[in-house]
Amino acid sequence: MTASPWPIWRLCDAVTLLWRSWGDEFVVFNVAANQTHLLDAFSAAVLKQVEASPKTLGALTGHFAAELGADPGQVLPRLEEAGARFAELGLIERLNT
């Protein structure tokens, strides 16, 4: 079997998230780290997808391109930016397959 070129994104083991929203702004509280983060609608949707179950970057790109009616090449940089931020905050980890 060949390895996928897409990393898998998943929540870090100890992360439990609590959500609140006001219009297009979302606040997510990471219980384990006792930290609160303000997210825009796109970033929140990405994190909710990963929270529901681990996803490859390719699957996320396809999902959001279809949902937004956008070219995958336009969606991918936004996803990579969100993923880097989530990893820096200790919310997700990116696993190479």
Stockholm file with secondary structure:
# STOCKHOLM 1.0

chainA/1-97         MTASPWPIWRLCDAVTLLWRSWGDEFVVFNVAANQTHLLDAFSAAVLKQVEASPKTLGALTGHFAAELGADPGQVLPRLEEAGARFAELGLIERLNT
#=GR chainA/1-97 SS CCCCSSCEEEECTTCCEEEEEETTEEEEEETTTTEEEEEEHHHHHHHHHHHHSCEEHHHHHHHHHHHHTCCHHHHHHHHHHHHHHHHHTTSEEEECC
#=GC SS_cons        CCCCSSCEEEECTTCCEEEEEETTEEEEEETTTTEEEEEEHHHHHHHHHHHHSCEEHHHHHHHHHHHHTCCHHHHHHHHHHHHHHHHHTTSEEEECC
//
